[in-house]
Each structure stands twice: as C-alpha cells, then as structure tokens.
C-alpha cells in the first residue's frame, strides 16, 4: 500500500493566524487539489493529519469542522482526487494530549488504522511540528514553503535531510517521478 500523510492548513489550503473557522474560509492553495488527484491516480492512499485547536478553544463546533472537511474532500473529488481519511487533534497546547503534533499520537492512530508501519511514508507539512511528528514515527518528513513553510525552513530543529519544495504540487511531482 502506498500511503501519504498531508497536513491540512498551509499544505492543502491557505492558513490563517485566526484559524479556518468556516467552510467559506477554507480556500485551496493553487495546485494542491490537482496534486491530490495525481496521488490518487498513482494509487496513493491519502490521509490528512491536522491539529485543530480552534475546536478545543470553542472557535467553531464539530459540525463546522465536518463541513470544512466535506468541502475539502468534495473539492478534491471534483478533480479526481480521493482523500481516504482525515485525522485531527481537537486539543489545545495546554491539554497535554498525546495526539497534538509534534507528539506522534495522531500518526500512531493512522498506523493502527491502516495496520502498517509509517517507516518511509511521506508526510508533507509546513510547520516544524508536522515534520517532528513524522520523524518520530520513522516517516519521511517533507517541507513545503506554503503556509508557515518559509519560517520553518530556517528553524535549526528542522529534521536532517528534509526535502523542501515550493508547494504540494511540486512535492507530489517529485514523489511520482
């Protein structure tokens, strides 16, 4: 099974310091949905792993998060892409949970759901915490410069040998070559 893990905000859609709180605020980054379609055509199972502390902070409700994800899944499907699952952490930084990236709990859940090791599985993110969670699981962290990516690229804690791409579309093009 070919599996890939994608962060949501800053990788698939534009990020916001005020959080994505409604389906209207969810706007795809140019080329990201086409990249998901290419991954689907190449036989990848696509899983989204996203921290959503806005839920824990009361900025939006679960039905709103579901509507945002439904919009994302439908938008990808319109171009021939399939997002197989969305895993999310609803907790805030202060909750001390095991699933909030950079902790590996959410990725452990993905490995359990798919009954597979994540060793070598590409995990695309724009923030250091995305890449750290991937590295802890033996996945292959990939940095995109969209979202928080430019700031992350300069971080001295960036996992060694992390490839860097301008966006999801160019990362996917490199993967399926």
Secondary structure, DSSP 8 states (H G I E B T S, - for coil): -EEEEE-SBTTTB---TT---SGGG--B-TTHHHHHHHHHHTTEEEEEEEE-HHHHTTSS-HHHHHHHHHHHHHHHHHTT----EEEEE---GGG--SSSTTSSHHHHHHHHHTTS--TT-EEEESSHHHHHHHHHTT-EEEEESTTTHHHHHT-TTS-TT-EEESSHHHHHHHHT-
